[in-house]
Amino acid sequence: MTETLPAAIAEEMVQLRRHIHAHPELAYEEFATSDLVAGRLAEWGYEVHRGLAGTGVVGTLKLGQGTRRLGIRADMDALPIHEATGLPYASRHAGKMHACGHDGHTAILLAAARCLAQERGFDGTLHLIFQPAEEGLGGARRMVEEGLFEKFPCDAVYALHNMPGFPAGKFGFREGQFTASSDSVMINVVGRGGHGSTPHLAADPIVAAAHIVLALQTIVSRNVDPRDTAVISVGAIHGGDAPNVIPGTVSLRLTVRAYRPETRAMLRERITELVQAQAATLGVRAEVDYHWRYPAVINDAECTGLAREVVRDWLGDGALLQELQPVTGSEDFSFMLERCPGSYLIVGNGEGDTHGTGGCQVHNPGYDFNDAILPVAAGFWIRLARRFLAPKG
């Protein structure tokens, strides 16, 4: 892999990444991580702002007289997963693990921050955004709502994610829709409990829940354009404790995903209608609690094109993942892209089981970030900042 950082800095940042990995912190609990980030940024000469979304950190470096402003975001939070890698730097906190590579994302941006502060080479304002709570609790949304872009105006904002299953150090870009929206639905089917031997005296919510699960599968097949994509998955059903007792209620938990905003809105309408109609048909009622969560990531074409050209000019076409397809996973960076043009990209984390720990994919107890990609990913941020904030004339 092309060397992109001074060897001493690369090694220091790998060790920093492993320190963060060994001390994971869950959403909105990233106190030690944000202390570490803020301390390093201040040491390197950045103006440091803390407190957005509780544990968020923004480091600002302004050079020259340029008026252009660039934002780069890294997420910091871990997941409630018990690590099973057995690595020397494995999590020291049971039930908490950097199983998505946010430790790597933070170290990548810190590595770039150090080099840009030392070598300078741009004209304008650079905002480095270290975000809490990406994993399900909407840290990006909270930062935006608390004034991120009013306090730190950006002409464009970027973020990256490591991606297992792709060649290490190769970059993937896509204009337009990149990730799906992600919404959650909580359904309570309310009937009338009774003895299992006399079902005619009860109103059985289990039978109704079964019909609802099957009927939900028709929404994607019959209400979504075949050229579009949507997902409705029932991830949990809870009801009853004994084989001879009909319970009074059954709860269902759903995840719902789409690429297009209009499809997302249609899914909410159809799910609510179908669930309540199925329940009524079977003599029970359904309470539908629909949670709008993350919108789809929609990349700006111009910003994405610029980022792709940075890689092509630097490493050539061989460093680009070709014909990258959108994914049905979600990402709360979408809230930043709703307020500011920008682009979300991926960098390959490797195609195999990096450490022989049982799994390469994210959100896996055997996952680990591939340290070999840290220098090239940091090198990309350095070159993007210099290209975007290039002196005029």
N, C-alpha and C positions, 0 to 999 in steps of 0.2 A: 504494500500500500504506500502511496506517495507520502513522503515525510512532509508535514505541514506546520509543525510547531518546533521550536527549539527543544532538543531532547530533554533538557532539565525541566522545562515547563510542562512538557507532556507527562513526564514521570510524576511530577508533583501533583498534577491534576488527576492522574489515575489513583494516586494514594488518597487524595481528597475525596474522590468518588467512592472509594472503598470505605472510607470513614463514614460518609453519609449512609452508605448501604448498611453498615453495621449498626447504625443508630437511626432507624426509620421512625418517622413521625406521621401520624394519620392526619386527615384533613382538619385544618384550622388548629392543629397542635404542633405546627412546624417551628417551634420556638428556638431550639438549638440550631436547626438548619438555617433559619432566617438570621440568627445571630452570626453564624459563620459567614453567610453570604454578605451581610452588611459590613462585617469587619473587613473582609477581603476587598470589597469595592472601595471602602473608605481608605484603606491602605494604599490602593493603587491610584487614588486621586479623583474618584467619582464623588459627586454630590449624592448623598444617600437619603432617600425618603422611606420611612417605615409607617406601617399602620393601615394601609389600604387592605380591606378584607382581613383585618386582624394581624395576620402574620406576613402579609405581602411586603416585598422590598422592590424599590425602583432605584436604579443607579443611573445617574445622568452625567454624560461627559460632552461638553460643548467645546469645539475647537474652531478657530478662525471666525470668519464673518458670514459663513454660509447660512441660508435660511431653511434649508431642508432638514426634516426631522424624521428619524427612523426609530421604530420600536422593534425589539426582539424579545420574545417571551420564552421562559422555561418554567415548567411546573416542578413542584418540590415535594408533593405528598406521597406517602406510601399507602399500602393496602392492608386490610385486616386478614392477612394470610400467614400461616405458620410456615416459615422457610424450611426447605428440605434439601438444600444444596450441599451442606457439609463443608462449605468453603471456609478458609481461615477468617475471612471477613464477613461471614454470615451474620444475619441479624442477631443482636444480643437481647432482643425484646420479643418474648414469646407472643405469637399471634399478630405480629407486625412485620411487614416485609416490603422492600422495594421490588415488587414483582412486575413492574411495568416500565422500569428504566428511568424514572424521574430523577433518580440519583445521577444517572448519566447525563440527562438533559441539563441538570444544574451545573455539573462539572464542565460540560461542553461550553456553556455560555460563560462560565467563570474563566475558562482558559482563553476564550476569545477576548473577554474583557481585559484580562491582563496584557495580552499582546497588543491590543488596540491602545491601551493606556501608555504602554512603553514605546511603541513604534509610531503611534499617532497616524498621520497619513490620510486624514479626511478633513472635510470642511463642513461643519454643520453640527447638529445635535443628535446624540445617540442616547436613547432610553432603553435600558436593560430591565426587563420586567420579570421578576421572580414571583410566580403565582402560587398561592396555596390552593388546596382543595379542588383539584381537577377531577378526582375520582368520585363523581356522583353528587357532589355538594355545591357545584357551580361557583367555584372561586373566581373564575373569569367574570361571570355575571356580576358578582358582588364588587369586584374591583371597578368595573365599568360604572355600576350604579353609584359607587362612592366617589366618582369623579376622575377616574384614571386619565381619560383623554382631555378633560378640561385642565387638569393639573400638568399633564405631560402630553401636549398635542403631538400627534404623529401624522406624517403624510402617508406612511405605510407601516404595517405591522406584520411580522413574520413569526412562525413557530415551526419546530420540527419534532418528529417522533421517530425513535428507532423502530425498526420493523423486522422481527424474526421471519425467517423463510425467504428473505431476499439476500443477494450477495453482499457481503460485508463492505461497507463504505460506498456503495452505489446509491445515487440519489434519484428519488421519484417525485415528479411534479404532475399536476393535473389542473387545468383551468376549469372553472365552474364547480359543480357539485363533486365533493371529494368524500365526505363522510355523511352518514344518514343522521336525521334527527333521532332523538331518543326520548320517548315519553313512557310514563308508568301509569297503570290503571289498577286501582284497588276496587274489587267488586265484592259486596256482601250479598249473598242470596239468603233471604229471610223467609222461612216457612213456619211450620208448626210441628214441633217435635212429638214423638210418640213411641210406642212399643213396636219393635220390628215385626212382631207377629200380627199386628193390626194396622197395616199401612193405610187402609182406607180411612182411618180416623186421624191421620196426620196429613200435613202438606210437606212433601219430602223435598228439601233443598238439595240433597245429593243428586237425585235424578235430574232436577232442573239444572244443576251445575254441569252435569255430564252433557246435557243437550246444549248448553251454552258453549262449552268447550268445542264441541263438534261444529256448531253453527258459526263460531268465530272464524273457522278455517275457510268459510265460503267468501269472506269479505275480500281477501286478496285475490282469490280465483275468479270472483264474479263482479267486483266493484272497482278493481284497480286495472287501468289500461295494461294490457300484456306487455307493452313496450316500456312500462314504468316498473318500479320495484318498491315493494313494501314487505314488512315482516310483522306478524302478530304471533307472539309466543306466550303460552301460559306457563309460567315458571313455578307456580306454587298453587296447591289446593289444600285447604285445611278444613276439616269438619268431622265431628264425631269422635267417640272414644271407645265404643263397644259395638260388637257385631249385632246385638239385638236391640239397639237403641237408634231411632231416627233422630238426628240432631235438629235443633231449631234453626241453625245458621250454617252456612258454608262460605268460606272466603276464597277468592281467587286473586292471583297477582299476575299481571301481564306486562310485557315490554312490547312497545309499538314503535316501529321505525319506518322512515320514508326519506326519499331524497328531495322531493318537490314540496314546497310549502302548501300548495293546494291539495296535494294528496294527504299530507299530514292532517289538514283540517277535515277532509272528508272521512278519514279513518276515525277521528273522534266522534263525528256525527253518527256514522254507521255502527260503531261499537256500542255506543250508548243506546241507540234505537233497538238494535238487535238483542242486546242483553235484556233490556226491560221487556221487550215483546216476548222473548222466549220464557222469561220468568212468569209473565202474566198468563201465557198459554197453559202453564203447568200449575197454576193456582198458588204461586208464591210471588214475592216481589224482589226486585234487585236494586241495591243502592250502588251507584257508580261514582267513584271518586277519581277524576281524571287529572293527572299531574303533567302539565307541560314542563318538560325538563330542558334538554339541549336541542337547539335548532341544528339544521344541517350546516356543515362547513361548505361555504361557497367561495371559492378562490377567485380573486380578481385576475383577469386575463393578463393585463399589463404587468402587474407585480409578479405573477407566476412566470411570465416570459422572461423578465429580467433575471430572476433567480436561476432559471434554466440556463440562460446565456452565461451567467457567472461560472457555472460548473463546466459548460461546454468549452468556454475559452480557457479555463484553467486545466481541466483534466481530459477534455475531449469527449466525444459521443459515447465512448466505451464506459464512461462513468455514469451514464444515464440509464435508468430503467425505462424501457420502451413500452408504450401503450398501457400505462398504468390505469387500472380500473378503479372506480369508486368502491368504498368499503361500507358495510352496514354497521360497523362500529360507530361510536359517536365521540365527540370531543368538544369541550366547552370553550375552546378557542373561538368557536363560532360566534359567541357573544361579542368578542372583540372585532371580528370581521363584520358584524352587523353595524358597527359604529365607525370603522376605519377600513379602507381598502388594504388588502394584504394577501398573504398566501401561507398555507399550511403544507408542509412537505414531509417526505419520509427519507430516512437513510437506512440502508440495509444493515441488519444486526448479525447476519450470518445465516446460512442455510441448514446448519446441523445443530447438534447438541453440543454447545460450546465447551462445557466442562464435564460432560458425561454425568450430569446430575438428574437426568430423567425427563427433561423437557426444555424446549427452546422458547415456546410461545409465551407471550405475556400473560399475566394473571395466573401463573402456574407456580406451584411451590418449588419447582426446579429451575426456574428462569434466573438468568443473570445477564446484566448488560455486558456487551462485548467491548472491553476496554480498547481493543485494536482500532475501533472506529472513532474514538474520541479525538485524535489529532485531525483527522480529515474533516469531521463535522465542525470542529472549532475553526479549522481553516476556511471552511465555507462561510461561516458567520463573519470572519475577518474580511474576506474578499467581498461579500455582499455589502457590508458596511462601507467599505472603501469605494465600491462602485456607486452605491446609492448616494453617498455623501461626497462624491468626487468634487474637487475644486473646479469652478468654472473658468473657462478661458485657457 
